[in-house]
Amino acid sequence: MDLEQLQKDFQDCLDEKKYLLILDDVWNEDPMKWNELKQLLVGGGSGSKIVVTTRSSQIAEMMGTIAAHYLQGLDEKEALSVFLQFAFKKGEVNQFPNLVKIGEEIVKKCNGVPLVLKTLGSLLGSKTSEHDWKLVRDSEMWKLVEEQNNIFPVLKLSYDELPPHLKQCFALLSVFPKDYAFGSWEVIQFWMAHGLLQTSNENEDLEDIDGSNLEALPRNIGSLKHLRYLHLANSNIKKLPNSICKLQSLETLIIGGEGIEELPKGMRYMISLRMLWMSTRQRVLSENGFEHLKSLRFLAIGNCENLEYLFEGIQNLTSLNTLLIVECKNLISLPHGLKSSTALKHLIIGYCEKLDLNMTLGLEGREKEDDDNQDYLVGSGLRLQTLLIGRLPKLEALPRWLLSASADTLQTLILAECENLTTLSGRQDLTSLETLEIEDCPMLSSLPERMPRLRHLEIERSPILRERCKPEMGEDWAKIAHVSKIWIDDNEISSSKE
């Protein structure tokens, strides 16, 4: 559908109908675009309203037909309440009266702006040192806030507090144009290229400075009962002290570098852990208690060159939303319980040369090949929204257990560098799929049958599919003729439905 037809359909939908349109946080100062939008909206019914929020008085003047209403900030009592809510966990405020007093002085400088209060509260939430709080209170940024009458110097503090390697990634991303859309697999490769996911054979980069001189953690680190964030991605640490398992307030743990030789066996006691990003030299993870981490939402396992098996009981991680497994070249199979991980929404697997998705693991070392008729497959409870699979040379067909139960929930499917993948098994109606990207899958011979909501299709360096998706002539063209954005080998294809 071209732009002109889309505009006509939009106006037909609005014809004589009363509507309320809210445009929140508008930054575009191009009057031509605003005039084009106004022309589309004039056909609505009497009494229709458009509400625009913006931080720019110039935009308000350009868009407004009535005088702008300038929102006032929160009063001091409300502002302090918002700040404390983000700076302390429930029940902690009374434990730090000295910090609260400093916080009151910080709040007075925030002019009641909720975003600033939330940002600074979250920033200071992991800090219990008076020195850190006073640095914020006495920062030179407040002069810039007054002189420039904007809040960006305050928001920049969030960036300043990032680990060095993440700052580097933001700096690199800034070279791309505004609103640039990254493909999912492109982002994963970007992470790997810049040290977030380090490959086994790369030398140390200049960016790998954060923690590079740290050889060991203090044995009494477990006494830091309020510690919430621990970043060891580029350290030289080989072993973690057992006391780390006493960090019951820890929410984020990132372990990388050369890989921890052996993780503590009491990690089950880290009950507040929400994000775990780890690299280890262990062969199995069955003795570390990961299956008891009920608060865990994000689990990333990367650059584990010795790892052959994960751990049973993964279905007990009832909060697990995202699972990422990359650079585990000796990983053989996934845990049997993964099929019952009903909370899992995003699954990313890549660079695992020995992994066979058609093999499931019951007890350690006892593998069996899945059969489509097994009860195991029928009972799959996965309800994935995103599935990204890349560089799995042993993958010949997507197993039924992976797609079947997610057929009506899967929104994004990315397949990349799977040289032996020939077919997408299981149920072929992916009724919620909106984005399908296939790159470097030379043997893949067909697309799913029904994808009624598909809006973006990209096929790169996959010759069989390229022929089958030729406009009007290809065997699979009827499956994709309704798709609005089709890219094949970097060429945009026009749909016959436009």
N, C-alpha and C positions, 0 to 999 in steps of 0.2 A: 504494500500500500504506500503510495507516494504522499508527500507532505500535503499537497493540495486536497487530496481525497480525505486524508485524516482530518484536516481542518473542517471540511464540509460535514463529515460525520459528527464531529464534535459540536458544531453549531446546530445540527439537527437534534442532537441529544438535549441541548440547552433550550431549544425553541419554546419561548413563552413559559419556561419553567423557572420558578423562584429558587435561587440557590444562595448558599453562603460559601465563599471561597477564602481560605486563610493561607496567605503566603508568608511563611515564617522565616525570619533571619535572612532577608534579601540583601545581597551584596552587589548584584549586577547594576552598573550605572549607565548602561546603554539605553538611551531613550527610544531608539528604533525598536528594540526588542519589546519594550513595554508597550509601545503603540501597536505593535503587531498583536500582542496578547489582548489588548483592550478591544481591538476589532473583532476578535473571536468571542468576546464576552458580552457584546452589546445586545445580543438577541434574547437574553434571559428575561424572565418575568419581572413585573413591577415589584419593587421591594427587595430585589437581590442586593447582596452586600459583598464587598471585598475588603478583607482586613489584612493589612500588611504590617509586619514587624521588621524593624531594621535598626542597626546601630549607627546609620549614616543619615544625618539631617539632609544631605544633598539628595539621597534617594527618596526620602520622605517628601521633599519638595517636588521632585520630578513626578512621583507617582500619585501624589495626593490631590484630591478634588476638594477636600475639606482640610481644615487646620490639623496639623499633627498633634497627637496627644503624647506628651512626654511622661513616661512611666517614672514614678518615684521609687527609690530604693526601699528596702525593708527598714523598719525602725530598728533601733539599736538592740532591743530585746530579742526580736525575731532573728536579726542577723547573727547574734551570738548563739542562739539556739541552733541555727543551720550549721554554723562553723563547728560547734562542739559535737554535733551529730556525726560529722565526717572525721573529726580529729580524734575521737575516742570511741572505743567499743562501749556497748551498753554496760553501765555500772562502773566505768573506769574514771569518770570525771572527778569524783571525790578523792581519788587516789593521787591526783596531780594538781593540787591547788596552785602551786607555783606556775605551772604551765597555763592553767586557766587564766591567771592574772595577766600573763604576757599575751595570751590569746585575746583578751578583752581589748588590749591596746592595738592589736593587729586588726581586729574587727572594726574599730573606729576609723581606720584608714581605707576600708573597703567600700565606703559609700553605700552600703546596703545592697550591693550587686550580688545576686545569688550565685552566678557562675564563679566570681572571684572567691566568694566564701567557700564554695564547694571545692574549688581547686586548691586553695591554701589549706583547708581542713584536711583534704586527702593527702596532700604533700607532707604535712606535719604528723599525720596519723601514725607513721612508722617511726617517729622520732620521740624520744623521751628525754633528750638532753636540753637543758635550758639554753645552752650555747646555740643550738640549731634554731630554736624558736626565736631567740634574740637576733640572729642573723637575718631572719625574715622581717622581723619588726623594724630593724634599723637599716634595712637595705636601701641603696640609692635608687632603686626602681620607683619608690614612692614619689620622688621628685619628678620623674618622667610621667607618672600617672597624672600628677597635678598639671604639669606643663603642657602635655599633649592631650589631656582629657580623654584618654582611652585606657583600656584594661590590658592591652597586649603585653606590656612589661611584666605584669603579674602572671599571665598565662605562660610566659616564657620560662618561668621558674620550673614548671613541670618538665619542660625540655631539658633545662639545665641539670635536673636531678636524674636524668636517664643515664644508664651505664654507657661508657664510651663507645662500645661497638654499636649500640642502638642509635646513639647520636649520629654516628657515621652513616648508618642506613638512612636516617631522615635526610641527612645532607645529600646523599646520593639520589634519593627520590626527588629532591627539589629540582633536579635538572629536567625532569619531565614536565610537560605542560600541564596547566591546571585542568582538573577533571579527566586526566588520562586514565583509561581503564586498563588495569592489569588482568591478564588471564591467571587463573589459579595456579596452574603449573609454572607459569612464568615467575610468580611470587616465590614459590618453593625454591626454584633454581636461583632466584635472586638472593634468598636467605643463605643458601649454601655458598654462593659466590662471595659473599661478604662476611662469612664467619659465624652466622647464627647457627647454621648446621655445617659443621666442619667435616670434610672428607677425611678418610683414614690416612691418605698418603700425602696430604699437603703439608708444606713447611709452615712454620709459624709466620703469620702476617704482621706487618707493622701495626695494624689496628688492634692486634691481640695484646693489649696492654693491661686491661682491667684484671687485676688480681694475679698478674703474671709472676710476681715475686713471692706470692703466698705459697709456702711449701706445706703448711699444716694448719689446721684449726686448733685453737686452744681446747684442752680436754674439758674445761668447765664451760664450754659454750652453752650447755644446757641450762645454765643459770640465767641466761638472758630471756626471762619468761615473757617479755613483751615483744620480742623480735618477730616481725611479720614477713620480712623479705630477706632472702639470702641468695646472693648471686656469686657463683663460683665457676662461671663458664670458661674462663681462660686461665684458671689457676693451675699450679703444678701439683695439686694435692692428690695423693694416691689412696688415702684412706680417711674416712670420716670417723671422728670419735663417737663412741656409743651414746654419749650424753646428748648428741644432736637430737636424738629421739625424744628428749624431754621438752623440746620446743613446741609446746601444745598450742601456742598462738601463731606459729609460723603458717603463712598462707601461700607463699611462693618460694619454691626451692629450684634453683637452676644449677645443674652440675654438668660441667663439660670438660674442656681441656683435653688432656691425654686419656681421660677416662679413669674413674675410680676403680681400683682393683677389686674391692669388695664393699658393697653397701651394708650398712648396719642391719641386723636382723630384727630390730625393734621398731621399724618405721611405721608399723601399725598404730603406734601411740601418737603419731603426729596428726591429731584428730582434726585440726583446722586447715590442713593442707588443701588448697584449691587448685594450685597449678604446680605441676612437677615436670621439669624438663631435665632429662638425665642421660648421661653417657657412662657406661661401665664396662669392665672387662670380664664380667661374670659370664658363665655359660648358660645359666638358668636364673630366673628371678623368683623361684617358687618358695624361697625361705625368708623373704624380706617382709612379708605381711602386707603387700600392696593391696590385697583384696579387702582389707579392713578400712581403707581410707574412704569413708562414706561421704566426705565433703569434696572429694576430688572432682573437679570439673574439666580440667585440661591435663592430658597426659601425653608427653612427647618422649619417645625413646629413639635416640639417634646416635650414630657413630659407635655402635656396639659391635665390634668386629668379631667377638667370640660368641656372642649370644645365639643360642640355638632354639631356646624355648622361652616363652614369657611366663605366665603364672596362671594357675586355675583360679576360679572364683571371680573372674573379671566382671561377671554379671552382677556381683554384689556391690559394685561401685554405682550405686543408684543415682548419683549426681553427674556421672561422667557424660559430658556433652561432646568432647572432641578427643579423638585418639589419632596421634601422628606417629608413624613408624618409618624411619628412613635410615639408610646407610647401616643396615644390619646384614652384612653380606653372608653370614652363616645361619641366619634364621630359617628354620625349616617349615614351621607351621604356626598357625594362630591357635589360641586356646579355644577349646570346645564351647566354653560358656559365652563367647562373644556373640553368638547367635541370639542370646537372651538378654543382651544389653539394651533394654528398651529405652533408656534415656539418651543413648548415643545418637547424635545428629550429624556429626561430621567425622568421616573416616578418611585418612590420608596415608597411603602406603607407597614407598618408593625406594629404589636402589637396594633391593633385597634379592640378590642373584639366585639364592637357593629356595626362596619361599614359593611354596605350592599352595595356592588358595583352595585347591581341591583336597588338601590333606588337613584333617583336624586332629588335635591332640587331646586325648583324654587324660591319662596319667603320663607323667614324664617319660619320654622315650617310647611310648606305645602309640604309633601313628596308625591311621587307617585311611584308606581312600574313600571319599564320600561317594555315595550312590544316590541318584535323584529320588529313589524310592524309599530311602531311609527315613525313619521317624525324625531323625535329627533335622532334616531339611523341612519337613512339614511344620515343625515346632518353632521355626525361626521367628523371633520377635523383633528383629531390627526394623527401625522406622527412620532410616537415614534421610537426610535432606541433601547432603553433599557427599559424593564419593569420588576420590581422586586417586588414581592408580598410575604409577609410572615406573618404567624400567624394571619389570618383572619378567625376565626371559623365560621362566618356566610356565608362565601363564598362557594356556591355550584357549581357555573358555572361562568367562566369568561364571562362577558357580551359582547354582540356583539359590542357595541359602543367602547369598549376598544381595541379590536383587529382588527375590520373590516378595518378601514381606514389605519391601520399600517401594513397590511399584507405584503406589498412589501417594507417596510422600517425597520421593526423590526429585529435587529441583535442579541440581547441578551434577553432571557426570563428566569427568575428565579422564581420558585414557591417553597415556603418552609413552612412547618408546617401549612398547610391548611387542617385540618383533615376531613372536610366535602366536599371538592372539588371533584366533580365526573366527570366533563367534561369541555373541552375547547370549548366554544360556538363560534358562528359566522363563518366567512370565515375560512376554514381549510387549505388553501394554504399559508404558511409563506415562501415566495420565497426568502427572504433575510436573514432568520434566520441562524446564524452561531454557536451560543451557546445556549444550552437548559439544564438547571439544575432543577431537581425536587427532593425535599427532604421532607420526612415525609408527604406525601400525600397519605394515605392508601386507599382512596376511588377512586382516579383518575383511570379511566378505559381505556383510550386510548390516543394516541398521535395524533397531527395534521396529515392530510393526506399527504401533499407534503411539504418537507423541503429540496429542492435540494442543498442548499449551507451549510447545517449543517455539522460542522466539529468537534464539541465537544458536547457529550451527557453524562450527569451524572444523574443517578437515584439512590437515597438512601432511604432505608426504606419505599418503596412504593410497597407492595407485588403484587398487581394486575398488575402493569406495569412490574414488574420484570418477571412475567410469560409470559406476552405478548411480551416481548422483548428477549426471549430466542433465541439464534442463530439457524437459519434454521427452528425451530419449532414454535416459537411464532407468534401470529396473527399480531403483529406490526413489525416483523423483516424485512419485505420487505420495510418498510418505512425508516429504519435506516441502512440497510446493506451497504450503501455507506459511512457511517460516519467513519472518520479516527480514532477518539478517543472516545471510548465508555467505560464508567465506570458504573458498576452496583453493589451496595453494596460493594464498595471499591475494586472490582475485575475488572481488565481490560479485555474487551471482544474483541476478534479478529474478524474483519469483513471478510466476505467471499470474498470481493472485493480486499483484499490485495494480 
